């Protein structure tokens, strides 16, 4: 009976431990996020700003800020900012304009 209790406690402890990702797995994730977000972007010469922000696994999203220039002629190559949300489950990216949220830059 003592052996079965010890086995049960050991299995419970192992089952509740979080699975940590290796640095290589995080690097691959960040690269996938960047590639998907840049592909989904509507900006030209788009670049990643800062590091990705991971939301809780319950939400399953990674956020990435992008900057580039609007390609439309009437925008006259104006700089723009987009927020990209990357769905880790479906591995898809969605972008939205983020200019009105960003504070004005001082010269």
MMTF fields as JSON, N, C-alpha, C and O atoms, coordinates in Angstrom:
{
  "mmtfVersion": "1.0.0",
  "mmtfProducer": "UNKNOWN",
  "numBonds": 427,
  "numAtoms": 428,
  "numGroups": 107,
  "numChains": 1,
  "numModels": 1,
  "chainsPerModel": [1],
  "groupsPerChain": [107],
  "chainIdList": ["A"],
  "bondAtomList": [4, 2, 8, 6, 12, 10, 16, 14, 20, 18, 24, 22, 28, 26, 32, 30, 36, 34, 40, 38, 44, 42, 48, 46, 52, 50, 56, 54, 60, 58, 64, 62, 68, 66, 72, 70, 76, 74, 80, 78, 84, 82, 88, 86, 92, 90, 96, 94, 100, 98, 104, 102, 108, 106, 112, 110, 116, 114, 120, 118, 124, 122, 128, 126, 132, 130, 136, 134, 140, 138, 144, 142, 148, 146, 152, 150, 156, 154, 160, 158, 164, 162, 168, 166, 172, 170, 176, 174, 180, 178, 184, 182, 188, 186, 192, 190, 196, 194, 200, 198, 204, 202, 208, 206, 212, 210, 216, 214, 220, 218, 224, 222, 228, 226, 232, 230, 236, 234, 240, 238, 244, 242, 248, 246, 252, 250, 256, 254, 260, 258, 264, 262, 268, 266, 272, 270, 276, 274, 280, 278, 284, 282, 288, 286, 292, 290, 296, 294, 300, 298, 304, 302, 308, 306, 312, 310, 316, 314, 320, 318, 324, 322, 328, 326, 332, 330, 336, 334, 340, 338, 344, 342, 348, 346, 352, 350, 356, 354, 360, 358, 364, 362, 368, 366, 372, 370, 376, 374, 380, 378, 384, 382, 388, 386, 392, 390, 396, 394, 400, 398, 404, 402, 408, 406, 412, 410, 416, 414, 420, 418, 424, 422],
  "bondOrderList": [1, 1, 1, 1, 1, 1, 1, 1, 1, 1, 1, 1, 1, 1, 1, 1, 1, 1, 1, 1, 1, 1, 1, 1, 1, 1, 1, 1, 1, 1, 1, 1, 1, 1, 1, 1, 1, 1, 1, 1, 1, 1, 1, 1, 1, 1, 1, 1, 1, 1, 1, 1, 1, 1, 1, 1, 1, 1, 1, 1, 1, 1, 1, 1, 1, 1, 1, 1, 1, 1, 1, 1, 1, 1, 1, 1, 1, 1, 1, 1, 1, 1, 1, 1, 1, 1, 1, 1, 1, 1, 1, 1, 1, 1, 1, 1, 1, 1, 1, 1, 1, 1, 1, 1, 1, 1],
  "groupList": [{"groupName": "UNK", "atomNameList": ["N", "CA", "C", "O"], "elementList": ["N", "C", "C", "O"], "formalChargeList": [0, 0, 0, 0], "bondAtomList": [1, 0, 2, 1, 3, 2], "bondOrderList": [1, 1, 2], "singleLetterCode": "X", "chemCompType": "L-PEPTIDE LINKING"}],
  "groupTypeList": [0, 0, 0, 0, 0, 0, 0, 0, 0, 0, 0, 0, 0, 0, 0, 0, 0, 0, 0, 0, 0, 0, 0, 0, 0, 0, 0, 0, 0, 0, 0, 0, 0, 0, 0, 0, 0, 0, 0, 0, 0, 0, 0, 0, 0, 0, 0, 0, 0, 0, 0, 0, 0, 0, 0, 0, 0, 0, 0, 0, 0, 0, 0, 0, 0, 0, 0, 0, 0, 0, 0, 0, 0, 0, 0, 0, 0, 0, 0, 0, 0, 0, 0, 0, 0, 0, 0, 0, 0, 0, 0, 0, 0, 0, 0, 0, 0, 0, 0, 0, 0, 0, 0, 0, 0, 0, 0],
  "groupIdList": [1, 2, 3, 4, 5, 6, 7, 8, 9, 10, 11, 12, 13, 14, 15, 16, 17, 18, 19, 20, 21, 22, 23, 24, 25, 26, 27, 28, 29, 30, 31, 32, 33, 34, 35, 36, 37, 38, 39, 40, 41, 42, 43, 44, 45, 46, 47, 48, 49, 50, 51, 52, 53, 54, 55, 56, 57, 58, 59, 60, 61, 62, 63, 64, 65, 66, 67, 68, 69, 70, 71, 72, 73, 74, 75, 76, 77, 78, 79, 80, 81, 82, 83, 84, 85, 86, 87, 88, 89, 90, 91, 92, 93, 94, 95, 96, 97, 98, 99, 100, 101, 102, 103, 104, 105, 106, 107],
  "secStructList": [7, 2, 2, 2, 2, 2, 2, 2, 2, 2, 2, 2, 2, 2, 2, 2, 1, 7, 7, 7, 7, 7, 2, 2, 2, 2, 2, 2, 2, 2, 2, 2, 2, 2, 2, 2, 2, 2, 2, 2, 7, 7, 3, 3, 3, 3, 3, 3, 3, 3, 3, 3, 3, 3, 7, 7, 6, 6, 6, 6, 3, 3, 3, 3, 3, 3, 3, 3, 3, 3, 7, 1, 4, 4, 4, 6, 6, 7, 3, 3, 3, 3, 3, 3, 3, 3, 3, 6, 6, 6, 6, 3, 3, 3, 3, 3, 3, 7, 6, 6, 6, 1, 7, 7, 7, 7, 7],
  "xCoordList": [0.815, 0.0, 0.86, 0.51, 1.971, 2.859, 3.486, 3.658, 3.825, 4.424, 3.426, 3.796, 2.182, 1.169, 0.894, 0.652, 0.928, 0.743, 1.9, 1.688, 3.107, 4.294, 4.254, 4.597, 3.844, 3.722, 2.669, 2.882, 1.535, 0.46, 0.932, 0.67, 1.622, 2.135, 3.161, 3.148, 4.034, 5.048, 4.413, 4.813, 3.425, 2.751, 1.988, 1.971, 1.365, 0.647, 1.611, 1.316, 2.748, 3.753, 4.268, 4.439, 4.508, 4.988, 3.926, 4.242, 2.684, 1.603, 1.323, 0.848, 1.606, 1.288, 2.435, 2.248, 3.607, 4.729, 4.492, 4.018, 4.83, 4.686, 5.784, 6.921, 5.431, 6.397, 7.049, 6.396, 8.297, 9.009, 9.584, 10.039, 9.558, 10.127, 11.605, 12.045, 12.35, 13.781, 14.004, 13.107, 15.18, 15.489, 15.344, 14.927, 15.683, 15.548, 14.076, 13.733, 13.214, 11.78, 11.203, 10.368, 11.651, 11.19, 11.685, 10.944, 12.914, 13.454, 12.668, 12.383, 12.318, 11.515, 10.12, 9.582, 9.547, 8.228, 8.299, 7.459, 9.294, 9.437, 9.635, 9.112, 10.392, 10.627, 9.325, 9.054, 8.525, 7.235, 6.268, 5.549, 6.255, 5.391, 5.793, 4.942, 7.067, 7.555, 7.201, 6.705, 7.453, 7.175, 5.688, 5.314, 4.837, 3.39, 2.866, 2.028, 3.361, 2.894, 3.326, 2.54, 4.558, 5.034, 4.258, 3.935, 3.956, 3.168, 1.752, 1.199, 1.167, -0.2, -0.275, -1.356, 0.853, 0.883, 0.462, 0.655, -0.12, -0.491, 0.548, 0.392, 1.593, 2.619, 3.744, 3.937, 4.473, 5.64, 6.889, 6.892, 7.938, 9.19, 8.925, 9.474, 8.088, 7.649, 8.74, 9.44, 8.871, 9.856, 9.189, 8.256, 9.681, 9.235, 9.746, 10.873, 8.908, 9.313, 9.33, 8.296, 10.469, 10.558, 10.413, 10.577, 10.102, 9.95, 8.483, 7.639, 8.163, 6.775, 6.304, 7.1, 5.007, 4.394, 3.474, 2.54, 3.742, 2.94, 1.786, 1.99, 0.591, -0.571, -0.659, -0.058, -1.398, -1.604, -2.064, -2.719, -1.717, -2.109, -3.625, -4.11, -4.38, -5.843, -6.32, -7.298, -5.629, -5.956, -5.255, -5.849, -4.002, -3.269, -2.786, -2.644, -2.529, -2.064, -0.696, -0.325, 0.036, 1.268, 1.068, 0.594, 1.427, 1.271, 2.628, 3.653, 2.609, 3.836, 3.501, 2.527, 4.309, 4.128, 4.982, 6.136, 4.414, 5.098, 5.11, 4.173, 6.166, 6.227, 6.694, 7.499, 6.155, 6.534, 5.953, 5.764, 5.671, 5.114, 3.902, 3.869, 2.903, 1.692, 1.994, 2.613, 1.564, 1.878, 0.936, 1.251, -0.216, -1.19, -0.655, -0.029, -0.916, -0.412, -0.893, -0.127, -2.162, -2.696, -2.089, -2.239, -1.415, -0.767, 0.642, 1.263, 1.142, 2.428, 3.579, 4.391, 3.633, 4.723, 4.793, 5.856, 3.662, 3.599, 3.924, 3.537, 4.638, 4.962, 3.694, 2.789, 3.636, 2.476, 2.866, 3.956, 1.957, 2.163, 0.976, -0.168, 1.245, 0.198, 0.464, 1.61, -0.612, -0.514, -0.906, -1.946, -0.067, -0.337, -0.628, 0.107, -1.7, -2.017, -1.841, -2.472, -0.98, -0.658, -1.334, -1.082, -2.194, -2.886, -1.969, -1.682, -1.511, -0.551, -1.148, -0.424, -2.449, -3.087, -3.228, -2.835, -3.792, -4.01, -2.812, -2.762, -1.841, -0.638, -0.977, -0.392, -1.938, -2.341, -2.168, -2.233, -1.948, -1.726, -2.824, -3.299, -3.21, -4.183, -3.599, -3.079, -3.681, -3.135, -4.246, -5.276, -4.0, -4.899, -4.058, -2.984, -4.555, -3.861, -3.746, -4.691, -2.613, -2.353, -1.863, -1.417, -1.94, -1.43, -2.137, -1.488, -3.431, -4.178, -3.931, -4.258, -3.369, -3.093, -1.702, -1.459, -0.809, 0.58, 0.66, -0.001, 1.466, 1.649, 2.426, 3.225, 2.179, 2.881, 4.367, 4.755, 5.183, 6.633, 7.092, 6.647, 7.969, 8.531, 9.839, 10.571, 10.125, 11.333, 12.516, 13.617],
  "yCoordList": [-1.19, 0.0, 1.255, 2.245, 1.226, 2.376, 2.633, 3.788, 1.593, 1.744, 2.358, 3.215, 1.936, 2.495, 3.96, 4.755, 4.321, 5.718, 6.56, 7.66, 6.065, 6.77, 6.944, 8.008, 5.917, 5.998, 7.025, 7.813, 7.021, 7.982, 9.413, 10.294, 9.643, 10.987, 11.407, 12.553, 10.506, 10.806, 11.14, 12.1, 10.35, 10.605, 11.923, 12.648, 12.24, 13.505, 14.68, 15.672, 14.573, 15.633, 15.83, 16.962, 14.741, 14.838, 15.414, 16.191, 15.048, 15.507, 16.988, 17.629, 17.551, 18.955, 19.893, 21.109, 19.382, 20.238, 20.874, 20.221, 22.154, 22.86, 22.421, 22.178, 22.325, 21.983, 23.277, 24.076, 23.492, 24.687, 24.477, 23.385, 25.537, 25.464, 25.814, 26.579, 25.248, 25.523, 26.865, 27.357, 27.455, 28.699, 28.552, 29.49, 27.393, 27.164, 27.177, 27.695, 26.602, 26.605, 28.026, 28.39, 28.824, 30.217, 31.009, 31.825, 30.779, 31.474, 31.108, 31.973, 29.835, 29.396, 30.023, 30.427, 30.1, 30.736, 32.207, 32.679, 32.932, 34.35, 34.57, 35.529, 33.679, 33.785, 33.543, 34.235, 32.574, 32.292, 33.463, 33.824, 34.051, 35.209, 36.357, 36.962, 36.652, 37.754, 37.539, 38.452, 36.347, 36.065, 36.178, 36.769, 35.626, 35.687, 37.11, 37.523, 37.859, 39.231, 40.131, 40.944, 39.985, 40.794, 40.448, 41.336, 39.179, 38.759, 39.337, 39.708, 39.416, 39.92, 41.448, 42.012, 42.111, 43.57, 44.227, 43.682, 45.416, 46.222, 47.298, 48.087, 47.336, 48.363, 47.899, 46.703, 48.858, 48.587, 48.784, 49.607, 48.046, 48.117, 47.931, 48.648, 46.973, 46.76, 46.09, 45.197, 46.538, 45.988, 45.772, 46.481, 44.801, 44.507, 45.589, 46.063, 45.982, 46.942, 46.21, 45.713, 46.14, 45.482, 43.972, 43.376, 43.375, 41.929, 41.541, 42.348, 40.321, 39.858, 39.82, 39.608, 40.027, 39.938, 38.723, 38.635, 37.8, 36.58, 36.762, 37.131, 36.503, 36.473, 35.082, 34.13, 34.983, 33.725, 32.638, 32.93, 31.386, 30.266, 30.125, 29.546, 30.635, 30.594, 31.397, 31.026, 32.497, 33.298, 32.755, 32.685, 32.373, 31.757, 32.706, 32.305, 33.958, 34.934, 35.483, 35.548, 35.871, 36.628, 37.924, 37.906, 39.052, 40.356, 40.874, 40.649, 41.57, 42.131, 43.475, 43.597, 44.474, 45.801, 45.913, 45.485, 46.485, 46.631, 48.092, 48.834, 48.505, 49.842, 49.728, 48.869, 50.629, 50.671, 51.927, 52.936, 51.867, 53.014, 52.563, 51.465, 53.447, 53.144, 53.175, 54.123, 52.15, 52.078, 52.906, 53.168, 53.315, 54.033, 55.419, 56.11, 55.804, 57.076, 58.254, 59.18, 58.222, 59.36, 59.471, 60.504, 58.434, 58.477, 59.062, 59.357, 59.228, 59.888, 59.306, 60.041, 57.969, 57.26, 57.568, 57.467, 57.939, 58.259, 57.023, 55.905, 57.245, 56.149, 55.658, 56.442, 54.363, 53.79, 52.708, 52.141, 52.437, 51.413, 50.467, 50.9, 49.177, 48.163, 47.258, 47.026, 46.758, 45.745, 44.419, 44.31, 43.421, 42.094, 41.152, 41.119, 40.39, 39.334, 38.001, 37.738, 37.174, 35.868, 34.805, 34.705, 34.013, 32.929, 31.717, 31.131, 31.348, 30.252, 28.9, 28.008, 28.739, 27.462, 27.296, 26.273, 28.31, 28.213, 28.679, 28.478, 29.309, 29.832, 30.844, 30.833, 31.718, 32.764, 34.134, 34.27, 35.135, 36.5, 37.423, 37.277, 38.371, 39.405, 40.745, 40.883, 41.725, 43.05, 44.088, 43.95, 45.128, 46.275, 47.54, 47.534, 48.622, 49.897, 50.327, 50.172, 50.854, 51.18, 52.618, 53.001, 53.42, 54.799, 55.651, 56.43, 55.527, 56.399, 56.035, 56.819, 54.88, 54.451, 54.897, 55.122, 55.019, 55.392, 56.863, 57.69, 57.207, 58.617, 59.325, 58.711, 60.609, 61.375, 61.415, 61.557, 61.289, 61.328, 62.788, 63.648, 63.043, 64.388, 64.44, 63.452, 65.567, 65.709, 66.046, 66.201],
  "zCoordList": [0.0, 0.0, 0.0, -0.642, 0.706, 0.742, -0.622, -1.013, -1.339, -2.665, -3.641, -4.443, -3.582, -4.491, -4.173, -5.082, -2.908, -2.519, -3.023, -3.534, -2.89, -3.364, -4.886, -5.403, -5.583, -7.045, -7.436, -8.357, -6.741, -7.033, -6.806, -7.624, -5.704, -5.417, -6.472, -6.92, -6.865, -7.879, -9.224, -9.882, -9.63, -10.908, -10.876, -11.871, -9.761, -9.628, -9.731, -10.397, -9.083, -9.137, -10.563, -11.017, -11.253, -12.639, -13.559, -14.46, -13.345, -14.21, -14.045, -14.983, -12.873, -12.635, -12.967, -12.925, -13.292, -13.639, -15.006, -15.936, -15.112, -16.39, -17.345, -16.94, -18.601, -19.63, -20.118, -20.789, -19.801, -20.227, -21.617, -21.958, -22.415, -23.755, -23.696, -22.838, -24.608, -24.675, -25.38, -26.065, -25.221, -25.934, -27.457, -28.135, -27.979, -29.43, -29.854, -30.916, -29.012, -29.323, -29.271, -30.099, -28.293, -28.221, -29.426, -29.975, -29.839, -31.014, -32.27, -33.099, -32.413, -33.567, -33.518, -34.549, -32.335, -32.178, -32.586, -33.353, -32.077, -32.401, -33.897, -34.465, -34.529, -35.978, -36.75, -37.731, -36.32, -36.971, -36.8, -37.731, -35.605, -35.345, -36.261, -36.913, -36.31, -37.139, -38.611, -39.271, -39.121, -40.54, -40.845, -41.858, -39.993, -40.226, -40.133, -40.935, -39.151, -38.976, -40.135, -40.622, -40.565, -41.694, -42.956, -43.746, -43.153, -44.316, -44.269, -45.304, -43.078, -42.925, -42.955, -43.121, -42.798, -42.714, -44.025, -45.112, -43.882, -45.045, -45.322, -46.254, -44.531, -44.674, -45.59, -45.807, -46.115, -46.95, -46.1, -45.185, -46.391, -45.625, -44.128, -43.291, -43.817, -42.438, -41.613, -42.09, -40.365, -39.436, -38.075, -37.699, -37.374, -36.016, -35.073, -35.216, -34.103, -33.086, -31.748, -31.302, -31.119, -29.818, -29.915, -30.98, -28.782, -28.683, -28.661, -28.272, -29.07, -28.989, -27.531, -26.616, -27.331, -26.004, -25.996, -26.793, -25.1, -25.026, -24.05, -22.894, -24.52, -23.647, -23.031, -23.528, -21.97, -21.264, -22.237, -23.237, -21.937, -22.794, -22.904, -23.876, -21.942, -22.034, -23.236, -23.886, -23.534, -24.724, -25.956, -27.032, -25.806, -26.906, -27.979, -29.134, -27.629, -28.611, -28.238, -27.066, -29.265, -29.119, -29.887, -31.023, -29.274, -29.912, -30.376, -29.733, -31.502, -32.058, -32.687, -33.429, -32.388, -32.963, -34.219, -34.234, -35.263, -36.55, -36.967, -36.672, -37.65, -38.234, -39.672, -40.032, -40.476, -41.882, -42.511, -41.831, -43.798, -44.519, -45.317, -45.873, -45.356, -46.109, -47.603, -48.085, -48.343, -49.771, -50.66, -51.821, -50.118, -50.937, -51.328, -50.524, -52.579, -53.099, -52.259, -51.991, -51.842, -51.078, -49.676, -49.024, -49.211, -47.893, -47.982, -46.96, -49.199, -49.459, -48.633, -48.071, -48.57, -47.895, -46.393, -45.78, -45.819, -44.393, -43.557, -43.898, -42.463, -41.549, -40.865, -40.578, -40.609, -39.956, -38.967, -39.034, -38.053, -37.034, -37.046, -37.181, -36.905, -36.83, -35.633, -35.247, -35.061, -34.027, -34.662, -35.311, -34.468, -34.999, -33.845, -32.858, -33.972, -33.02, -33.732, -34.755, -33.176, -33.738, -32.889, -31.689, -33.517, -32.825, -32.812, -33.855, -31.618, -31.511, -31.885, -32.328, -31.714, -32.045, -33.561, -34.121, -34.214, -35.661, -36.479, -37.692, -35.802, -36.448, -37.543, -38.626, -37.231, -38.167, -37.516, -36.295, -38.346, -37.871, -38.399, -39.526, -37.555, -37.916, -37.503, -36.395, -38.38, -38.065, -38.044, -38.704, -37.264, -37.236, -37.128, -36.525, -37.717, -37.652, -36.193, -35.419, -35.826, -34.424, -34.27, -33.189, -35.336, -35.288, -34.256, -33.557, -34.142, -33.219, -31.764, -30.873, -31.505, -30.135, -29.696, -28.51, -30.643, -30.329, -29.965, -30.592, -28.951, -28.631, -29.743, -30.45, -29.881, -30.907, -30.575, -29.415, -31.599, -31.411, -31.305, -32.065, -30.369, -30.265, -31.046, -31.105, -31.631, -32.449, -31.619, -32.147]
}
